Amino acid sequence: MKKQKPALNNKDAQIASRALEVLFTTQYVSSRQLYKENFLRGMFFSAGTIIGAAIIVALTAWLLSLFNEVPIIGPAVNTVQQSIEKSQQ
């Protein structure tokens, strides 16, 4: 059996928000550094998402090309391949 994480309740959220509030008011965490780190995190997250989506699309197109000779889905695969070739020109 997997261990289940205890559910967070409203009290836990209040404690966490108070802790963050104390950190910001005492200047323990630099707001500028925090914004910079969050910006970079967002940039890398979006770049990774785009690269991952491109890999998935390429793998899907490659897998579809393997089914080119199958009677039922062969014509559909040919149509997709032709539209991809037209968009590359």
Distance bins in CASP14 RR format, pairs under 12 A and 6 or more apart:
PFRMAT RR
TARGET T0000
AUTHOR 0000-0000-0000
RMODE 2
METHOD distances of the structure
MODEL  1
5 12 0 0 0 0 0 1 0 0 0 0 0
6 12 0 0 0 0 1 0 0 0 0 0 0
7 13 0 0 0 0 0 1 0 0 0 0 0
8 14 0 0 0 0 0 1 0 0 0 0 0
8 15 0 0 0 0 0 1 0 0 0 0 0
8 16 0 0 0 0 1 0 0 0 0 0 0
8 17 0 0 0 0 0 1 0 0 0 0 0
9 15 0 0 0 0 0 1 0 0 0 0 0
9 16 0 0 0 0 0 1 0 0 0 0 0
10 16 0 0 0 0 0 1 0 0 0 0 0
10 17 0 0 0 0 0 1 0 0 0 0 0
11 17 0 0 0 0 0 1 0 0 0 0 0
11 18 0 0 0 0 0 1 0 0 0 0 0
12 18 0 0 0 0 0 1 0 0 0 0 0
12 19 0 0 0 0 0 1 0 0 0 0 0
13 19 0 0 0 0 0 1 0 0 0 0 0
13 20 0 0 0 0 0 1 0 0 0 0 0
14 20 0 0 0 0 0 1 0 0 0 0 0
14 21 0 0 0 0 0 1 0 0 0 0 0
15 21 0 0 0 0 0 1 0 0 0 0 0
15 22 0 0 0 0 0 1 0 0 0 0 0
16 22 0 0 0 0 0 1 0 0 0 0 0
16 23 0 0 0 0 0 1 0 0 0 0 0
17 23 0 0 0 0 0 1 0 0 0 0 0
17 24 0 0 0 0 0 1 0 0 0 0 0
18 24 0 0 0 0 0 1 0 0 0 0 0
18 25 0 0 0 0 0 1 0 0 0 0 0
19 25 0 0 0 0 0 1 0 0 0 0 0
19 26 0 0 0 0 0 1 0 0 0 0 0
19 28 0 0 0 0 0 1 0 0 0 0 0
19 29 0 0 0 0 0 1 0 0 0 0 0
20 26 0 0 0 0 0 1 0 0 0 0 0
20 28 0 0 0 0 0 1 0 0 0 0 0
20 29 0 0 0 0 1 0 0 0 0 0 0
20 31 0 0 0 0 0 1 0 0 0 0 0
20 34 0 0 0 0 0 1 0 0 0 0 0
21 28 0 0 0 0 0 1 0 0 0 0 0
21 29 0 0 0 0 0 1 0 0 0 0 0
22 28 1 0 0 1 0 0 0 0 0 0 0
22 29 0 0 0 0 1 0 0 0 0 0 0
23 29 1 0 1 0 0 0 0 0 0 0 0
23 30 0 0 0 0 0 1 0 0 0 0 0
23 31 0 0 0 0 0 1 0 0 0 0 0
23 34 0 0 0 0 1 0 0 0 0 0 0
24 30 0 0 0 0 1 0 0 0 0 0 0
24 31 1 0 0 1 0 0 0 0 0 0 0
24 32 0 0 0 0 0 1 0 0 0 0 0
24 33 0 0 0 0 0 1 0 0 0 0 0
24 34 0 0 0 0 1 0 0 0 0 0 0
25 31 0 0 0 0 0 1 0 0 0 0 0
27 33 0 0 0 0 0 1 0 0 0 0 0
27 34 0 0 0 0 0 1 0 0 0 0 0
28 34 0 0 0 0 0 1 0 0 0 0 0
29 35 0 0 0 0 0 1 0 0 0 0 0
29 36 0 0 0 0 0 1 0 0 0 0 0
29 37 0 0 0 0 0 1 0 0 0 0 0
29 38 0 0 0 0 0 1 0 0 0 0 0
30 36 0 0 0 0 1 0 0 0 0 0 0
30 37 0 0 0 0 1 0 0 0 0 0 0
31 37 0 0 0 0 0 1 0 0 0 0 0
31 38 0 0 0 0 0 1 0 0 0 0 0
32 38 0 0 0 0 0 1 0 0 0 0 0
32 39 0 0 0 0 0 1 0 0 0 0 0
33 39 0 0 0 0 0 1 0 0 0 0 0
33 40 0 0 0 0 0 1 0 0 0 0 0
34 40 0 0 0 0 0 1 0 0 0 0 0
34 41 0 0 0 0 0 1 0 0 0 0 0
35 41 0 0 0 0 0 1 0 0 0 0 0
35 42 0 0 0 0 0 1 0 0 0 0 0
36 42 0 0 0 0 0 1 0 0 0 0 0
36 43 0 0 0 0 0 1 0 0 0 0 0
37 43 0 0 0 0 0 1 0 0 0 0 0
37 44 0 0 0 0 0 1 0 0 0 0 0
38 44 0 0 0 0 0 1 0 0 0 0 0
38 45 0 0 0 0 0 1 0 0 0 0 0
39 45 0 0 0 0 0 1 0 0 0 0 0
39 46 0 0 0 0 0 1 0 0 0 0 0
40 46 0 0 0 0 0 1 0 0 0 0 0
40 47 0 0 0 0 0 1 0 0 0 0 0
41 47 0 0 0 0 0 1 0 0 0 0 0
41 48 0 0 0 0 0 1 0 0 0 0 0
42 48 0 0 0 0 1 0 0 0 0 0 0
42 49 0 0 0 0 1 0 0 0 0 0 0
42 50 0 0 0 0 0 1 0 0 0 0 0
43 49 0 0 0 0 0 1 0 0 0 0 0
43 50 0 0 0 0 0 1 0 0 0 0 0
44 50 0 0 0 0 0 1 0 0 0 0 0
44 51 0 0 0 0 0 1 0 0 0 0 0
45 51 0 0 0 0 0 1 0 0 0 0 0
45 52 0 0 0 0 0 1 0 0 0 0 0
46 52 0 0 0 0 0 1 0 0 0 0 0
46 53 0 0 0 0 0 1 0 0 0 0 0
47 53 0 0 0 0 0 1 0 0 0 0 0
47 54 0 0 0 0 0 1 0 0 0 0 0
48 54 0 0 0 0 1 0 0 0 0 0 0
48 55 0 0 0 0 1 0 0 0 0 0 0
48 56 0 0 0 0 0 1 0 0 0 0 0
49 55 0 0 0 0 0 1 0 0 0 0 0
49 56 0 0 0 0 0 1 0 0 0 0 0
50 56 0 0 0 0 0 1 0 0 0 0 0
50 57 0 0 0 0 0 1 0 0 0 0 0
51 57 0 0 0 0 0 1 0 0 0 0 0
51 58 0 0 0 0 0 1 0 0 0 0 0
52 58 0 0 0 0 1 0 0 0 0 0 0
52 59 0 0 0 0 1 0 0 0 0 0 0
52 60 0 0 0 0 0 1 0 0 0 0 0
53 59 0 0 0 0 0 1 0 0 0 0 0
53 60 0 0 0 0 0 1 0 0 0 0 0
54 60 0 0 0 0 0 1 0 0 0 0 0
54 61 0 0 0 0 0 1 0 0 0 0 0
55 61 0 0 0 0 0 1 0 0 0 0 0
55 62 0 0 0 0 0 1 0 0 0 0 0
56 62 0 0 0 0 0 1 0 0 0 0 0
56 63 0 0 0 0 0 1 0 0 0 0 0
57 63 0 0 0 0 0 1 0 0 0 0 0
57 64 0 0 0 0 0 1 0 0 0 0 0
57 80 0 0 0 0 0 1 0 0 0 0 0
57 84 0 0 0 0 1 0 0 0 0 0 0
58 64 0 0 0 0 0 1 0 0 0 0 0
58 65 0 0 0 0 0 1 0 0 0 0 0
58 84 0 0 0 0 0 1 0 0 0 0 0
59 65 0 0 0 0 0 1 0 0 0 0 0
59 66 0 0 0 0 0 1 0 0 0 0 0
60 66 0 0 0 0 0 1 0 0 0 0 0
60 67 0 0 0 0 0 1 0 0 0 0 0
60 77 0 0 0 0 0 1 0 0 0 0 0
60 80 0 0 0 0 1 0 0 0 0 0 0
60 81 0 0 0 0 0 1 0 0 0 0 0
60 84 0 0 0 0 0 1 0 0 0 0 0
61 67 0 0 0 0 0 1 0 0 0 0 0
61 68 0 0 0 0 0 1 0 0 0 0 0
61 77 0 0 0 0 1 0 0 0 0 0 0
61 80 1 0 0 1 0 0 0 0 0 0 0
61 81 1 0 0 1 0 0 0 0 0 0 0
61 83 0 0 0 0 0 1 0 0 0 0 0
61 84 1 0 0 1 0 0 0 0 0 0 0
61 85 0 0 0 0 0 1 0 0 0 0 0
61 87 0 0 0 0 0 1 0 0 0 0 0
61 88 0 0 0 0 0 1 0 0 0 0 0
62 68 0 0 0 0 0 1 0 0 0 0 0
62 77 0 0 0 0 0 1 0 0 0 0 0
62 80 0 0 0 0 0 1 0 0 0 0 0
62 81 0 0 0 0 0 1 0 0 0 0 0
62 84 0 0 0 0 0 1 0 0 0 0 0
63 70 0 0 0 0 0 1 0 0 0 0 0
63 73 0 0 0 0 0 1 0 0 0 0 0
63 77 0 0 0 0 1 0 0 0 0 0 0
63 80 0 0 0 0 0 1 0 0 0 0 0
64 70 0 0 0 0 0 1 0 0 0 0 0
64 73 0 0 0 0 1 0 0 0 0 0 0
64 74 0 0 0 0 1 0 0 0 0 0 0
64 76 0 0 0 0 1 0 0 0 0 0 0
64 77 1 0 1 0 0 0 0 0 0 0 0
64 78 0 0 0 0 1 0 0 0 0 0 0
64 79 0 0 0 0 0 1 0 0 0 0 0
64 80 1 0 0 1 0 0 0 0 0 0 0
64 81 1 0 0 1 0 0 0 0 0 0 0
64 83 0 0 0 0 0 1 0 0 0 0 0
64 84 0 0 0 0 1 0 0 0 0 0 0
65 73 0 0 0 0 0 1 0 0 0 0 0
65 74 0 0 0 0 0 1 0 0 0 0 0
65 77 1 0 0 1 0 0 0 0 0 0 0
65 78 0 0 0 0 1 0 0 0 0 0 0
65 80 0 0 0 0 1 0 0 0 0 0 0
65 81 1 0 0 1 0 0 0 0 0 0 0
65 82 0 0 0 0 0 1 0 0 0 0 0
65 84 0 0 0 0 1 0 0 0 0 0 0
65 85 0 0 0 0 0 1 0 0 0 0 0
66 73 0 0 0 0 0 1 0 0 0 0 0
66 74 0 0 0 0 0 1 0 0 0 0 0
66 77 0 0 0 0 1 0 0 0 0 0 0
66 81 0 0 0 0 0 1 0 0 0 0 0
67 73 1 0 1 0 0 0 0 0 0 0 0
67 74 1 0 0 1 0 0 0 0 0 0 0
67 75 0 0 0 0 0 1 0 0 0 0 0
67 76 0 0 0 0 1 0 0 0 0 0 0
67 77 1 0 1 0 0 0 0 0 0 0 0
67 78 0 0 0 0 0 1 0 0 0 0 0
67 80 0 0 0 0 0 1 0 0 0 0 0
67 81 0 0 0 0 0 1 0 0 0 0 0
68 74 1 0 1 0 0 0 0 0 0 0 0
68 75 0 0 0 0 1 0 0 0 0 0 0
68 76 0 0 0 0 0 1 0 0 0 0 0
68 77 1 0 1 0 0 0 0 0 0 0 0
68 78 1 0 0 1 0 0 0 0 0 0 0
68 79 0 0 0 0 0 1 0 0 0 0 0
68 80 0 0 0 0 0 1 0 0 0 0 0
68 81 1 0 0 1 0 0 0 0 0 0 0
68 82 0 0 0 0 0 1 0 0 0 0 0
69 75 0 0 0 0 0 1 0 0 0 0 0
69 77 0 0 0 0 1 0 0 0 0 0 0
69 78 0 0 0 0 0 1 0 0 0 0 0
70 76 0 0 0 0 1 0 0 0 0 0 0
70 77 1 0 0 1 0 0 0 0 0 0 0
70 78 0 0 0 0 0 1 0 0 0 0 0
71 77 0 0 0 0 0 1 0 0 0 0 0
73 79 0 0 0 0 0 1 0 0 0 0 0
73 80 0 0 0 0 1 0 0 0 0 0 0
74 80 0 0 0 0 1 0 0 0 0 0 0
74 81 0 0 0 0 1 0 0 0 0 0 0
74 82 0 0 0 0 0 1 0 0 0 0 0
75 81 0 0 0 0 0 1 0 0 0 0 0
75 82 0 0 0 0 0 1 0 0 0 0 0
76 82 0 0 0 0 0 1 0 0 0 0 0
76 83 0 0 0 0 0 1 0 0 0 0 0
77 83 0 0 0 0 0 1 0 0 0 0 0
77 84 0 0 0 0 0 1 0 0 0 0 0
78 84 0 0 0 0 0 1 0 0 0 0 0
78 85 0 0 0 0 0 1 0 0 0 0 0
79 85 0 0 0 0 0 1 0 0 0 0 0
79 86 0 0 0 0 0 1 0 0 0 0 0
80 86 0 0 0 0 0 1 0 0 0 0 0
80 87 0 0 0 0 0 1 0 0 0 0 0
81 87 0 0 0 0 0 1 0 0 0 0 0
81 88 0 0 0 0 0 1 0 0 0 0 0
82 88 0 0 0 0 0 1 0 0 0 0 0
82 89 0 0 0 0 0 1 0 0 0 0 0
83 89 0 0 0 0 0 1 0 0 0 0 0
END
